[in-house]
Amino acid sequence: MSSVPSTLENTPVRQSIGFANTAAKLTLRSAETVTFWAAILLPLTYLPLLHGGLAADESLHFAALLACNLFALVAGHGYGRD
């Protein structure tokens, strides 16, 4: 029995889907890399704020940095697990 070749194997739509899938994976891997390194480096930005003591207007900056660090820790958690 002979098999009928599929006409959908190399259509432009399938090639576009393959390209979009590859681009999405690359984007997610890049974002994971950036957030991993941000989680490592963001605590260094705490030092200047904590050195002089937190004034009323700096406490909001410190809270924002903590929130960004928490986000980076969660988003970059899977970095290097390939």
N, CA, C and O atoms as CSV, one atom per row, in Angstrom:
chain,resi,resn,atom,element,x,y,z
A,1,MET,N,N,0.840,-1.169,0.000
A,1,MET,CA,C,0.000,0.000,0.000
A,1,MET,C,C,0.892,1.240,0.000
A,1,MET,O,O,1.835,1.332,0.785
A,2,SER,N,N,0.599,2.162,-0.856
A,2,SER,CA,C,1.402,3.371,-0.920
A,2,SER,C,C,0.742,4.473,-0.106
A,2,SER,O,O,-0.480,4.551,0.016
A,3,SER,N,N,1.593,5.311,0.439
A,3,SER,CA,C,1.045,6.416,1.225
A,3,SER,C,C,0.951,7.656,0.352
A,3,SER,O,O,1.785,7.885,-0.524
A,4,VAL,N,N,-0.049,8.427,0.601
A,4,VAL,CA,C,-0.266,9.656,-0.147
A,4,VAL,C,C,0.524,10.765,0.537
A,4,VAL,O,O,0.358,10.971,1.739
A,5,PRO,N,N,1.376,11.485,-0.186
A,5,PRO,CA,C,2.130,12.564,0.452
A,5,PRO,C,C,1.196,13.694,0.889
A,5,PRO,O,O,0.259,14.064,0.181
A,6,SER,N,N,1.473,14.208,2.030
A,6,SER,CA,C,0.654,15.294,2.566
A,6,SER,C,C,1.019,16.605,1.883
A,6,SER,O,O,2.194,16.900,1.662
A,7,THR,N,N,0.004,17.376,1.556
A,7,THR,CA,C,0.264,18.668,0.918
A,7,THR,C,C,0.456,19.764,1.954
A,7,THR,O,O,0.736,20.908,1.598
A,8,LEU,N,N,0.307,19.426,3.237
A,8,LEU,CA,C,0.418,20.430,4.297
A,8,LEU,C,C,1.785,20.446,4.968
A,8,LEU,O,O,1.989,21.191,5.927
A,9,GLU,N,N,2.725,19.637,4.483
A,9,GLU,CA,C,4.006,19.521,5.171
A,9,GLU,C,C,4.824,20.803,5.142
A,9,GLU,O,O,5.369,21.194,6.175
A,10,ASN,N,N,4.927,21.453,4.029
A,10,ASN,CA,C,5.769,22.646,3.915
A,10,ASN,C,C,4.992,23.848,3.399
A,10,ASN,O,O,5.474,24.596,2.548
A,11,THR,N,N,3.817,24.020,3.910
A,11,THR,CA,C,3.024,25.168,3.493
A,11,THR,C,C,3.530,26.407,4.208
A,11,THR,O,O,4.147,26.298,5.268
A,12,PRO,N,N,3.283,27.570,3.653
A,12,PRO,CA,C,3.702,28.812,4.315
A,12,PRO,C,C,3.094,28.988,5.705
A,12,PRO,O,O,3.710,29.577,6.593
A,13,VAL,N,N,1.881,28.472,5.881
A,13,VAL,CA,C,1.242,28.590,7.200
A,13,VAL,C,C,2.008,27.778,8.233
A,13,VAL,O,O,2.272,28.264,9.333
A,14,ARG,N,N,2.367,26.550,7.890
A,14,ARG,CA,C,3.132,25.716,8.829
A,14,ARG,C,C,4.515,26.310,9.097
A,14,ARG,O,O,5.004,26.254,10.226
A,15,GLN,N,N,5.136,26.869,8.089
A,15,GLN,CA,C,6.440,27.496,8.290
A,15,GLN,C,C,6.312,28.713,9.203
A,15,GLN,O,O,7.178,28.957,10.043
A,16,SER,N,N,5.240,29.468,9.038
A,16,SER,CA,C,5.016,30.635,9.899
A,16,SER,C,C,4.768,30.221,11.335
A,16,SER,O,O,5.258,30.861,12.266
A,17,ILE,N,N,4.005,29.149,11.518
A,17,ILE,CA,C,3.748,28.656,12.872
A,17,ILE,C,C,5.040,28.168,13.514
A,17,ILE,O,O,5.280,28.411,14.696
A,18,GLY,N,N,5.870,27.479,12.737
A,18,GLY,CA,C,7.161,27.017,13.251
A,18,GLY,C,C,8.066,28.178,13.632
A,18,GLY,O,O,8.745,28.137,14.658
A,19,PHE,N,N,8.071,29.214,12.801
A,19,PHE,CA,C,8.878,30.398,13.096
A,19,PHE,C,C,8.359,31.105,14.341
A,19,PHE,O,O,9.147,31.534,15.184
A,20,ALA,N,N,7.037,31.230,14.462
A,20,ALA,CA,C,6.457,31.889,15.637
A,20,ALA,C,C,6.746,31.088,16.901
A,20,ALA,O,O,7.004,31.671,17.954
A,21,ASN,N,N,6.706,29.778,16.812
A,21,ASN,CA,C,7.006,28.929,17.962
A,21,ASN,C,C,8.456,29.094,18.395
A,21,ASN,O,O,8.744,29.200,19.587
A,22,THR,N,N,9.366,29.117,17.432
A,22,THR,CA,C,10.784,29.308,17.742
A,22,THR,C,C,11.033,30.690,18.345
A,22,THR,O,O,11.793,30.825,19.304
A,23,ALA,N,N,10.396,31.708,17.785
A,23,ALA,CA,C,10.562,33.072,18.304
A,23,ALA,C,C,10.011,33.185,19.720
A,23,ALA,O,O,10.608,33.858,20.560
A,24,ALA,N,N,8.887,32.538,19.995
A,24,ALA,CA,C,8.309,32.577,21.341
A,24,ALA,C,C,9.222,31.895,22.350
A,24,ALA,O,O,9.414,32.404,23.455
A,25,LYS,N,N,9.781,30.760,21.986
A,25,LYS,CA,C,10.704,30.057,22.891
A,25,LYS,C,C,11.952,30.893,23.167
A,25,LYS,O,O,12.423,30.955,24.303
A,26,LEU,N,N,12.480,31.527,22.139
A,26,LEU,CA,C,13.661,32.372,22.305
A,26,LEU,C,C,13.351,33.577,23.188
A,26,LEU,O,O,14.165,33.957,24.031
A,27,THR,N,N,12.192,34.170,23.000
A,27,THR,CA,C,11.797,35.321,23.811
A,27,THR,C,C,11.632,34.919,25.270
A,27,THR,O,O,12.094,35.632,26.161
A,28,LEU,N,N,10.982,33.792,25.526
A,28,LEU,CA,C,10.801,33.343,26.907
A,28,LEU,C,C,12.128,32.994,27.555
A,28,LEU,O,O,12.342,33.298,28.729
A,29,ARG,N,N,13.020,32.361,26.811
A,29,ARG,CA,C,14.333,32.015,27.369
A,29,ARG,C,C,15.133,33.281,27.682
A,29,ARG,O,O,15.827,33.341,28.697
A,30,SER,N,N,15.039,34.286,26.817
A,30,SER,CA,C,15.748,35.544,27.057
A,30,SER,C,C,15.179,36.269,28.272
A,30,SER,O,O,15.927,36.802,29.091
A,31,ALA,N,N,13.861,36.286,28.383
A,31,ALA,CA,C,13.226,36.932,29.531
A,31,ALA,C,C,13.594,36.216,30.823
A,31,ALA,O,O,13.815,36.857,31.850
A,32,GLU,N,N,13.659,34.899,30.776
A,32,GLU,CA,C,14.038,34.139,31.963
A,32,GLU,C,C,15.482,34.427,32.364
A,32,GLU,O,O,15.791,34.510,33.553
A,33,THR,N,N,16.359,34.577,31.388
A,33,THR,CA,C,17.756,34.912,31.667
A,33,THR,C,C,17.869,36.287,32.309
A,33,THR,O,O,18.588,36.460,33.294
A,34,VAL,N,N,17.164,37.258,31.756
A,34,VAL,CA,C,17.225,38.624,32.286
A,34,VAL,C,C,16.668,38.668,33.705
A,34,VAL,O,O,17.253,39.308,34.579
A,35,THR,N,N,15.554,38.001,33.942
A,35,THR,CA,C,14.973,38.049,35.293
A,35,THR,C,C,15.827,37.290,36.302
A,35,THR,O,O,15.877,37.670,37.472
A,36,PHE,N,N,16.497,36.228,35.874
A,36,PHE,CA,C,17.403,35.516,36.781
A,36,PHE,C,C,18.533,36.429,37.251
A,36,PHE,O,O,18.817,36.520,38.445
A,37,TRP,N,N,19.170,37.102,36.298
A,37,TRP,CA,C,20.281,37.978,36.658
A,37,TRP,C,C,19.799,39.224,37.395
A,37,TRP,O,O,20.524,39.769,38.228
A,38,ALA,N,N,18.596,39.676,37.101
A,38,ALA,CA,C,18.034,40.800,37.846
A,38,ALA,C,C,17.812,40.408,39.303
A,38,ALA,O,O,18.043,41.210,40.208
A,39,ALA,N,N,17.365,39.175,39.529
A,39,ALA,CA,C,17.160,38.707,40.900
A,39,ALA,C,C,18.476,38.660,41.670
A,39,ALA,O,O,18.490,38.846,42.887
A,40,ILE,N,N,19.565,38.416,40.978
A,40,ILE,CA,C,20.872,38.383,41.635
A,40,ILE,C,C,21.386,39.795,41.905
A,40,ILE,O,O,21.943,40.057,42.971
A,41,LEU,N,N,21.206,40.704,40.950
A,41,LEU,CA,C,21.807,42.034,41.049
A,41,LEU,C,C,20.947,43.064,41.770
A,41,LEU,O,O,21.488,44.040,42.290
A,42,LEU,N,N,19.635,42.887,41.823
A,42,LEU,CA,C,18.779,43.877,42.477
A,42,LEU,C,C,19.099,44.105,43.955
A,42,LEU,O,O,19.000,45.244,44.412
A,43,PRO,N,N,19.472,43.094,44.716
A,43,PRO,CA,C,19.819,43.380,46.117
A,43,PRO,C,C,20.970,44.360,46.294
A,43,PRO,O,O,21.093,44.982,47.349
A,44,LEU,N,N,21.807,44.506,45.285
A,44,LEU,CA,C,22.885,45.492,45.380
A,44,LEU,C,C,22.353,46.919,45.395
A,44,LEU,O,O,23.013,47.826,45.903
A,45,THR,N,N,21.169,47.119,44.842
A,45,THR,CA,C,20.574,48.455,44.844
A,45,THR,C,C,19.969,48.809,46.195
A,45,THR,O,O,19.649,49.972,46.441
A,46,TYR,N,N,19.811,47.836,47.064
A,46,TYR,CA,C,19.297,48.125,48.407
A,46,TYR,C,C,20.323,48.875,49.250
A,46,TYR,O,O,19.967,49.685,50.106
A,47,LEU,N,N,21.597,48.597,48.998
A,47,LEU,CA,C,22.655,49.126,49.853
A,47,LEU,C,C,22.660,50.657,49.942
A,47,LEU,O,O,22.732,51.182,51.053
A,48,PRO,N,N,22.588,51.387,48.848
A,48,PRO,CA,C,22.571,52.852,48.979
A,48,PRO,C,C,21.344,53.362,49.739
A,48,PRO,O,O,21.432,54.348,50.470
A,49,LEU,N,N,20.216,52.701,49.568
A,49,LEU,CA,C,19.011,53.122,50.284
A,49,LEU,C,C,19.134,52.853,51.777
A,49,LEU,O,O,18.737,53.677,52.601
A,50,LEU,N,N,19.682,51.706,52.115
A,50,LEU,CA,C,19.780,51.341,53.523
A,50,LEU,C,C,20.939,52.028,54.229
A,50,LEU,O,O,20.924,52.158,55.453
A,51,HIS,N,N,21.929,52.464,53.486
A,51,HIS,CA,C,23.106,53.086,54.091
A,51,HIS,C,C,22.750,54.367,54.851
A,51,HIS,O,O,23.194,54.568,55.981
A,52,GLY,N,N,21.972,55.203,54.245
A,52,GLY,CA,C,21.620,56.469,54.884
A,52,GLY,C,C,20.359,56.396,55.724
A,52,GLY,O,O,19.947,57.405,56.296
A,53,GLY,N,N,19.750,55.252,55.812
A,53,GLY,CA,C,18.484,55.138,56.509
A,53,GLY,C,C,17.349,55.482,55.556
A,53,GLY,O,O,17.522,56.274,54.629
A,54,LEU,N,N,16.218,54.896,55.785
A,54,LEU,CA,C,15.091,55.123,54.888
A,54,LEU,C,C,14.280,56.326,55.344
A,54,LEU,O,O,13.732,56.336,56.446
A,55,ALA,N,N,14.208,57.327,54.499
A,55,ALA,CA,C,13.331,58.465,54.751
A,55,ALA,C,C,11.929,58.077,54.285
A,55,ALA,O,O,11.736,57.008,53.706
A,56,ALA,N,N,10.973,58.929,54.535
A,56,ALA,CA,C,9.582,58.622,54.198
A,56,ALA,C,C,9.409,58.416,52.693
A,56,ALA,O,O,8.688,57.508,52.279
A,57,ASP,N,N,10.049,59.232,51.880
A,57,ASP,CA,C,9.887,59.088,50.436
A,57,ASP,C,C,10.693,57.920,49.869
A,57,ASP,O,O,10.371,57.423,48.789
A,58,GLU,N,N,11.725,57.478,50.570
A,58,GLU,CA,C,12.532,56.356,50.098
A,58,GLU,C,C,11.924,55.005,50.436
A,58,GLU,O,O,12.288,53.996,49.833
A,59,SER,N,N,11.012,54.973,51.383
A,59,SER,CA,C,10.416,53.686,51.745
A,59,SER,C,C,9.583,53.124,50.599
A,59,SER,O,O,9.508,51.907,50.433
A,60,LEU,N,N,8.962,53.983,49.815
A,60,LEU,CA,C,8.206,53.523,48.650
A,60,LEU,C,C,9.154,52.952,47.594
A,60,LEU,O,O,8.832,51.952,46.952
A,61,HIS,N,N,10.304,53.570,47.414
A,61,HIS,CA,C,11.307,53.064,46.471
A,61,HIS,C,C,11.807,51.700,46.926
A,61,HIS,O,O,11.973,50.787,46.116
A,62,PHE,N,N,12.045,51.569,48.218
A,62,PHE,CA,C,12.529,50.300,48.760
A,62,PHE,C,C,11.479,49.204,48.572
A,62,PHE,O,O,11.822,48.082,48.199
A,63,ALA,N,N,10.217,49.512,48.823
A,63,ALA,CA,C,9.149,48.534,48.630
A,63,ALA,C,C,9.026,48.135,47.153
A,63,ALA,O,O,8.782,46.970,46.839
A,64,ALA,N,N,9.194,49.096,46.266
A,64,ALA,CA,C,9.139,48.792,44.833
A,64,ALA,C,C,10.302,47.888,44.428
A,64,ALA,O,O,10.124,46.971,43.626
A,65,LEU,N,N,11.480,48.141,44.971
A,65,LEU,CA,C,12.628,47.286,44.678
A,65,LEU,C,C,12.416,45.869,45.194
A,65,LEU,O,O,12.778,44.899,44.528
A,66,LEU,N,N,11.834,45.753,46.369
A,66,LEU,CA,C,11.533,44.425,46.908
A,66,LEU,C,C,10.523,43.695,46.030
A,66,LEU,O,O,10.666,42.499,45.778
A,67,ALA,N,N,9.511,44.409,45.567
A,67,ALA,CA,C,8.507,43.794,44.688
A,67,ALA,C,C,9.138,43.351,43.367
A,67,ALA,O,O,8.842,42.266,42.867
A,68,CYS,N,N,10.001,44.187,42.810
A,68,CYS,CA,C,10.699,43.817,41.572
A,68,CYS,C,C,11.601,42.611,41.785
A,68,CYS,O,O,11.690,41.740,40.920
A,69,ASN,N,N,12.260,42.556,42.915
A,69,ASN,CA,C,13.131,41.427,43.213
A,69,ASN,C,C,12.321,40.144,43.375
A,69,ASN,O,O,12.735,39.085,42.903
A,70,LEU,N,N,11.187,40.230,44.031
A,70,LEU,CA,C,10.327,39.061,44.189
A,70,LEU,C,C,9.841,38.568,42.832
A,70,LEU,O,O,9.852,37.366,42.566
A,71,PHE,N,N,9.414,39.494,41.970
A,71,PHE,CA,C,8.998,39.112,40.620
A,71,PHE,C,C,10.146,38.444,39.866
A,71,PHE,O,O,9.947,37.425,39.205
A,72,ALA,N,N,11.346,39.019,39.963
A,72,ALA,CA,C,12.502,38.461,39.263
A,72,ALA,C,C,12.855,37.074,39.793
A,72,ALA,O,O,13.250,36.200,39.022
A,73,LEU,N,N,12.718,36.868,41.088
A,73,LEU,CA,C,12.988,35.549,41.659
A,73,LEU,C,C,12.027,34.504,41.109
A,73,LEU,O,O,12.437,33.394,40.769
A,74,VAL,N,N,10.761,34.857,41.023
A,74,VAL,CA,C,9.762,33.899,40.531
A,74,VAL,C,C,9.929,33.677,39.033
A,74,VAL,O,O,9.907,32.532,38.582
A,75,ALA,N,N,10.093,34.726,38.261
A,75,ALA,CA,C,10.159,34.621,36.802
A,75,ALA,C,C,11.463,33.958,36.337
A,75,ALA,O,O,11.464,33.262,35.322
A,76,GLY,N,N,12.547,34.157,37.045
A,76,GLY,CA,C,13.828,33.587,36.640
A,76,GLY,C,C,14.163,32.273,37.306
A,76,GLY,O,O,15.286,31.783,37.195
A,77,HIS,N,N,13.192,31.700,37.998
A,77,HIS,CA,C,13.427,30.489,38.791
A,77,HIS,C,C,13.907,29.305,37.941
A,77,HIS,O,O,14.724,28.512,38.408
A,78,GLY,N,N,13.425,29.174,36.732
A,78,GLY,CA,C,13.774,28.007,35.914
A,78,GLY,C,C,14.999,28.197,35.049
A,78,GLY,O,O,15.284,27.336,34.217
A,79,TYR,N,N,15.727,29.266,35.201
A,79,TYR,CA,C,16.900,29.538,34.365
A,79,TYR,C,C,17.956,28.452,34.564
A,79,TYR,O,O,18.263,28.077,35.696
A,80,GLY,N,N,18.507,27.952,33.466
A,80,GLY,CA,C,19.571,26.962,33.522
A,80,GLY,C,C,19.102,25.544,33.724
A,80,GLY,O,O,19.925,24.662,33.970
A,81,ARG,N,N,17.816,25.290,33.630
A,81,ARG,CA,C,17.277,23.936,33.792
A,81,ARG,C,C,16.894,23.364,32.435
A,81,ARG,O,O,15.749,22.962,32.227
A,82,ASP,N,N,17.825,23.327,31.536
A,82,ASP,CA,C,17.533,22.784,30.197
A,82,ASP,C,C,17.891,21.343,30.112
A,82,ASP,O,O,17.715,20.724,29.063
